[in-house]
Each structure stands twice: as C-alpha cells, then as structure tokens.
Amino acid sequence: MTGSEPTPTPSLIIDMPTVKRNIARLADYGRQHKIGIRPHTKTHKSIRMAKLQMEAGAVGLTVAKVGEAMTMAQAEKDLFIAYPALDLWRREHLAGLARTHSIRVGIDSREAADLIGEAARAAGSVVGILVDLDVGHHRTGVQSSADALFLAQHVSKTSGLRLDGIMCYPGHLKHPHDEQKSMLEPVTRLLEETIDLWKRSGLEVKTISGGSTPTAYQSHLVKAITEIRPGTYIYNDMSTVDCGYVTLDDCAARVACTVISTAVPGKFVIDAGSKTLTQDRNSKNGDTAGFGHVVEYPQAKIVRLSEEHGEVDASGCDHRPKIGERVHVIPNHICPCVNLQTMVWLRDESGKLETMPIDARGQVW
C-alpha cells in the first residue's frame, strides 16, 4: 500500500489474499477437528465476504441483529441470530424470514421464548432456539445447568419454536493459546453437565454453538462443541495481534490516512479520528496502546482522537512523516470500524483496487 493509491482518505483497504488465507486456515481447522464453522458476519457486514466463507465450507452464518439477518439471507439460507429478538419489529421480521430460511435465535429467558413463539405462530413459521448459557463472560445467558433445563423445557412446549440446543460465548478468554486449556476446562464441565441433564430429562441436544476469535483454534478442547462463531478472524486487528493470536501479516484491513499536520512539536496528525478508528481500546494493552498501529511508523502512538483528527505522538520515531504523506493504520477493533464505512476498497493479488459496499452497514436493529 503506497501513497499512489487512488483512494480518498481515510479509506479502509482490504487485502484479498490475506482474507482468503484467513478464511482457508479456519476452514481447514474445522475440517480437521470436525467442528462446523458458522462465521459471525458482524465483522465484515458484506454479502460478498459471507459468500467466500460459505464457499470455503462454512455450515451457515451468524449475525448479531435481525437487520443483518435480512441482508445475509441473500448469501445463505441457514442463519443464527446470536441475540434475543424481543421488540415487536424484530420478532415479526424474524418470524417472517423463518418462512423461507432456517432461522435460529439465542435466548436466555422465558419471556423471549413466549414473544418469539407468538410471532412465529402468527407468521406460520417455526424458529429454532439455542438456550444461551453463561460460561464465564457474564454478559447474557442463564446461570446454571438447571436454569438451562428449565428454559429448554419451556421452549420444547412452546408452539412455533423448535429446541435445537445450546449456545455459549467464552468472550472472557483473551489469554495466549498456551494458557487457554485450563481456562476452557470449566466451560467443558458446565456444557457436559448441562447436556447430561437435558438428556436425562428426555431432551435432545443437536447443536452446541460456541467459540470466539481468541479461542477459535482451541475449540477442539471443548469436546461438546459442534460449531464455532468467530468473526474478527477474517480481517484481524491489533487486539488479535497483541494478544498473540495472529501477526501483523494476518491483518487484512488497514485504514489509509493522510498526514494533515506536523505543526505541534513531537506530533503529527492524520485525517482519521473517532469517526473512522472508533474509541475502542486494545483488548490486551488497554489505555497504553493508543488507538491503532501506524504501519510505517511502528514507534508512533495514536494518543488522542477527535471526530476527524488522529493525534499521533512521534517522539519515539527515528524520523517523522511529511505533510501529505500517506500512512496506514491497523485499528484496535476492526468490527465497528467496518460499520462506519459505506464502502471499502478491495486489493487483489496484482494490487488492483475495486470498491465493495458494506451491505449491512448501520443495521443495528
């Protein structure tokens, strides 16, 4: 990526050879361990990228919201919404989509089951349900095997719903791979306990959906898992780099920026602020890492963002950029950065660039 790129700045440029390599690597892992890959499209929000993942052997797609599901329905028939669709608009559209697609939803309450079941009955459809079990992240999920059984029994008796299994999210595990085995053992025990309880109560557990990008390649250690839902892996970012899961060469997405000011001593300013890089901090290094990695000036640190300005401390650099120079930033967290873009630029093996729309941009409903 050079200053001769025919794109405005800031612009998000996606390196397609890296994308394809990242997709193929996880697909190979899934085949090796007989684990289904159901990638989370919240990272790329792109029909084109979703189709690449499906072509590589994904068993279906994961989405965050119903709006994303309605868009990704153009790429795949089998969709899992890893989010409880409670409000009227969501559940009505969800139930409607289930007439033509295989739709599953993750829930952790009887209220969600009742509301989604009612919408499905009204639409003449059936919605699959995965009971959300909290395995340590403490964001959503029922709190015990007994709670999971109670909800599963309720779902199995609710017309319009189909009990398909369990979902979990080990989002609290952001440790190096060699430390994850012992940390995944409680997850394994809780899942096995829950599965055993369900089976003894006469309930079938068809699907155990789990995983995340940080734990993706350790998923085989959780024997019960049938599929995983990583999202960030397709592009990667500085959080996955600094936690040791990938290298800089595995980062497919980089924000091209222009240096717009060097007037303040010891600093330069780029034209990418919070409306491009977001305010997200690094998963490992937090406040000390800044707001992304400047590829051409690795000793620099993006110390402050306003809406359109990225202020970079250059005091540790051997040399400073010039006004008008183009630099590239690998963001801390790529998912919200993509959602801020109307379109991105794809770079192929020859270096040629083409535009790609972000199909599900802003679909947070």
C-alpha positions in Angstrom: 0.0 0.0 0.0 1.6 3.2 -1.1 0.9 6.9 -1.4 -0.1 6.4 -5.0 -3.3 4.5 -4.1 -6.2 6.1 -6.0 -8.5 6.3 -3.0 -9.6 9.2 -0.8 -8.5 9.2 2.8 -9.3 8.0 5.3 -10.3 4.8 3.5 -10.5 1.2 4.6 -8.5 -1.1 2.3 -8.9 -4.8 2.5 -6.2 -7.1 1.2 -8.0 -10.0 -0.5 -5.1 -12.5 -0.5 -4.9 -12.1 3.3 -8.7 -12.5 3.6 -8.7 -15.7 1.6 -5.8 -17.1 3.6 -7.5 -16.3 6.9 -10.8 -18.0 5.7 -9.0 -21.1 4.4 -7.0 -21.5 7.6 -10.0 -21.7 9.9 -11.9 -23.8 7.4 -9.1 -26.3 7.4 -9.1 -26.3 11.2 -12.8 -27.0 11.3 -12.5 -29.9 8.9 -9.6 -31.4 10.8 -11.5 -31.4 14.1 -15.0 -32.0 12.7 -16.2 -28.7 14.0 -18.6 -26.6 11.9 -17.6 -23.0 11.2 -20.5 -20.6 11.4 -18.7 -17.2 11.0 -20.1 -14.1 12.6 -20.8 -11.5 9.9 -20.8 -8.6 12.3 -17.2 -8.1 11.4 -17.4 -7.7 7.6 -21.2 -7.0 7.1 -20.7 -8.0 3.5 -22.6 -10.4 1.3 -19.5 -10.9 -0.8 -17.4 -11.9 2.2 -20.1 -14.1 3.5 -20.3 -16.0 0.3 -16.5 -16.5 0.4 -16.9 -18.0 3.8 -19.7 -20.3 2.7 -17.7 -21.4 -0.4 -14.9 -22.4 2.0 -17.2 -24.8 3.8 -19.0 -22.8 6.5 -22.1 -24.6 7.8 -24.1 -21.3 7.9 -23.8 -17.7 9.1 -24.1 -16.0 12.4 -25.5 -12.4 12.7 -26.0 -10.0 15.6 -29.3 -8.5 14.7 -32.4 -9.2 12.6 -31.4 -6.4 10.2 -28.2 -8.2 9.5 -30.1 -11.5 9.0 -32.3 -9.9 6.4 -29.3 -8.8 4.5 -27.3 -12.0 4.9 -30.3 -14.0 3.8 -29.1 -13.1 0.3 -25.9 -15.1 0.9 -27.1 -18.1 2.9 -30.3 -19.9 3.9 -29.1 -21.1 7.4 -28.8 -18.2 9.8 -28.2 -18.0 13.6 -29.1 -14.7 15.3 -26.9 -14.7 18.4 -29.0 -12.1 20.1 -32.5 -12.2 21.7 -35.0 -10.6 19.3 -37.5 -9.1 21.7 -39.1 -6.0 20.3 -42.1 -6.2 18.1 -40.3 -5.2 14.8 -37.5 -7.7 15.3 -39.6 -10.7 16.2 -42.2 -10.1 13.4 -39.4 -9.8 10.8 -37.6 -12.7 12.3 -40.7 -14.9 12.1 -41.3 -13.8 8.5 -37.8 -14.7 7.5 -38.2 -18.1 9.1 -40.8 -18.9 6.4 -38.1 -19.1 3.8 -34.9 -19.7 5.7 -33.6 -21.9 8.5 -33.5 -19.4 11.4 -32.2 -19.9 14.9 -32.1 -17.5 17.8 -30.2 -17.5 21.1 -32.3 -16.6 24.1 -31.9 -16.7 27.9 -35.5 -16.0 29.2 -39.0 -17.4 29.1 -40.2 -14.0 28.0 -38.1 -14.1 24.9 -39.4 -17.6 24.1 -43.0 -16.6 24.5 -42.7 -13.5 22.4 -40.8 -15.2 19.6 -43.1 -18.2 19.7 -46.2 -15.9 19.4 -44.6 -14.1 16.4 -43.8 -17.4 14.7 -47.3 -18.8 15.2 -48.7 -15.6 13.7 -46.4 -15.9 10.7 -47.0 -19.6 10.2 -43.3 -20.4 10.7 -41.0 -22.2 13.1 -38.0 -20.6 14.8 -35.1 -22.7 16.1 -33.9 -21.9 19.6 -30.5 -22.2 21.2 -30.5 -21.7 25.0 -27.8 -19.1 25.9 -25.7 -20.5 28.7 -23.3 -18.2 30.5 -19.9 -19.9 30.6 -18.0 -17.0 32.3 -18.3 -13.9 30.2 -21.3 -12.7 32.3 -23.0 -10.6 29.6 -26.0 -12.7 28.9 -27.0 -16.3 29.4 -28.8 -18.5 32.0 -26.7 -19.0 35.1 -26.7 -22.8 35.7 -27.5 -26.1 34.1 -30.7 -26.2 36.0 -31.8 -22.9 34.6 -30.9 -24.1 31.1 -33.0 -27.1 31.5 -35.9 -25.0 32.8 -35.8 -22.8 29.8 -35.3 -25.7 27.4 -38.3 -27.5 28.7 -40.4 -24.3 28.3 -39.2 -23.9 24.7 -39.9 -27.5 23.9 -43.6 -26.9 24.9 -44.0 -23.6 23.1 -45.7 -23.8 19.7 -43.8 -22.1 16.9 -40.4 -22.9 18.5 -38.0 -25.8 17.9 -35.5 -26.6 20.6 -32.1 -27.0 18.8 -29.5 -26.9 21.5 -27.2 -24.6 23.4 -25.1 -21.5 22.6 -22.3 -20.1 24.7 -19.7 -17.3 24.3 -16.3 -17.6 26.0 -15.7 -13.9 25.5 -13.8 -13.6 28.8 -10.9 -15.7 27.5 -8.4 -13.4 25.8 -5.3 -15.2 27.0 -2.5 -16.7 25.0 -3.3 -20.1 23.4 -1.0 -22.0 25.7 -2.9 -20.7 28.7 -6.4 -21.5 27.4 -6.5 -25.2 28.0 -7.0 -24.9 31.8 -9.4 -22.0 31.3 -11.6 -23.9 28.9 -12.0 -26.8 31.3 -14.7 -25.2 33.4 -16.5 -24.4 30.1 -16.3 -28.1 29.1 -17.6 -29.2 32.5 -20.6 -26.9 32.5 -21.6 -27.8 29.0 -21.2 -31.6 29.7 -23.2 -31.2 32.9 -26.0 -29.3 31.0 -26.1 -31.8 28.1 -26.3 -34.7 30.6 -29.2 -33.0 32.5 -31.1 -32.4 29.2 -30.6 -36.0 28.0 -31.8 -37.4 31.4 -34.8 -35.2 31.0 -35.6 -36.5 27.6 -34.4 -33.5 25.6 -32.2 -33.8 22.5 -29.2 -31.5 22.2 -28.5 -31.3 18.4 -26.2 -28.2 18.4 -23.7 -26.8 20.8 -22.6 -23.4 19.3 -19.7 -21.6 20.9 -16.3 -20.1 20.2 -14.8 -16.7 19.5 -11.8 -15.5 17.5 -9.5 -15.6 20.6 -10.5 -19.2 21.3 -11.2 -20.4 17.8 -8.1 -22.6 17.4 -8.6 -24.2 20.8 -12.2 -25.1 20.3 -11.4 -28.8 19.9 -10.5 -28.8 23.6 -14.2 -28.3 24.4 -15.4 -31.8 23.2 -19.1 -31.0 23.2 -18.8 -28.1 20.7 -20.4 -28.8 17.3 -19.8 -25.3 15.7 -18.0 -22.1 16.4 -18.8 -18.5 15.6 -15.7 -16.4 15.2 -16.0 -13.1 13.4 -12.8 -11.0 13.6 -10.6 -13.7 12.2 -11.5 -12.8 8.6 -9.7 -9.4 8.9 -8.0 -9.4 12.3 -6.9 -6.3 14.2 -4.4 -5.0 16.8 -6.3 -6.7 19.6 -5.8 -10.1 18.0 -2.2 -9.3 17.2 -1.3 -8.0 20.7 -3.0 -11.0 22.3 -0.7 -13.2 20.3 -3.3 -15.0 18.1 -2.0 -13.6 14.7 0.8 -11.5 13.3 0.6 -8.1 11.5 0.8 -10.0 8.2 -2.6 -11.6 9.1 -4.3 -8.2 9.3 -6.2 -7.8 6.1 -7.8 -4.4 6.9 -5.9 -1.2 7.1 -7.0 2.4 7.1 -5.2 4.6 4.6 -4.7 8.1 6.1 -3.1 11.3 5.1 -0.8 13.3 7.4 -2.5 16.7 7.6 -0.4 18.5 10.2 3.1 18.4 11.8 2.9 21.9 13.4 2.8 20.7 17.0 6.3 19.6 18.2 6.7 15.9 18.7 3.4 15.1 17.0 1.8 14.5 13.6 -2.0 14.4 12.9 -3.8 12.1 10.5 -7.2 12.6 8.9 -8.7 9.5 10.7 -10.4 10.3 14.0 -13.1 8.6 16.1 -15.5 8.5 13.1 -13.0 6.2 11.4 -11.0 4.4 14.1 -13.6 4.4 16.9 -12.7 4.9 20.5 -12.2 1.2 21.2 -9.1 0.3 23.2 -6.8 -2.6 22.6 -8.0 -5.8 24.3 -4.7 -6.6 25.9 -2.9 -3.3 26.5 -5.9 -1.0 27.1 -5.1 2.6 27.5 -1.3 2.2 27.0 -1.6 1.0 23.3 -3.2 4.0 21.7 -5.9 3.8 19.1 -4.2 1.6 16.5 -0.9 0.7 14.9 0.7 3.1 12.3 2.4 0.6 10.0 5.0 2.9 8.5 5.9 4.4 11.9 5.7 1.5 14.4 7.2 3.5 17.3 4.5 6.1 16.9 1.4 6.1 19.1 -2.1 7.4 18.3 -2.8 9.2 21.6 -6.0 11.1 21.1 -8.9 11.1 18.7 -11.5 13.8 18.0 -14.1 13.2 15.3 -11.8 13.8 12.3 -8.3 14.1 13.8 -6.0 11.4 14.9 -3.2 12.9 17.1 0.0 10.8 16.9 2.9 11.0 19.3 6.0 10.7 17.2 8.6 11.3 19.9 9.8 7.7 19.7 10.2 7.7 16.0 13.6 7.8 14.2 12.1 10.1 11.6 8.8 12.0 11.1 6.4 11.9 8.2 5.9 14.9 5.9 2.7 16.9 5.3 0.6 15.0 2.7 2.3 11.7 3.3 0.1 8.6 3.3 0.2 6.2 6.2 -1.8 3.1 7.1 -3.3 2.2 10.5 -4.4 -1.2 11.7 -7.3 -0.5 14.1 -7.6 -1.9 17.6 -11.1 -3.3 16.8 -12.0 -3.8 13.2 -15.7 -4.6 13.6 -17.0 -1.1 14.5 -14.6 0.4 12.0 -16.2 -1.5 9.2 -19.6 -0.5 10.3 -18.6 3.2 10.0 -17.8 2.7 6.3 -20.3 3.0 3.4 -17.8 1.1 1.2 -14.3 -0.3 1.3 -11.6 -0.9 -1.3 -10.5 -4.4 -2.0 -7.0 -5.0 -3.2 -6.4 -8.2 -5.3 -3.2 -10.2 -5.9 -2.0 -7.8 -8.6 -2.6 -4.7 -6.4 -5.6 -3.6 -8.3 -8.3 -1.9 -6.3 -12.1 -2.2 -6.5 -14.9 -0.9 -4.3 -17.2 -3.1 -2.2 -20.3 -1.8 -0.4 -20.8 -2.6 3.3 -24.2 -4.2 2.8 -25.3 -4.4 6.4 -23.8 -1.1 7.5 -25.8 0.5 10.4 -28.1 -2.4 10.7 -28.1 -2.5 14.5 -31.8 -3.2 14.7 
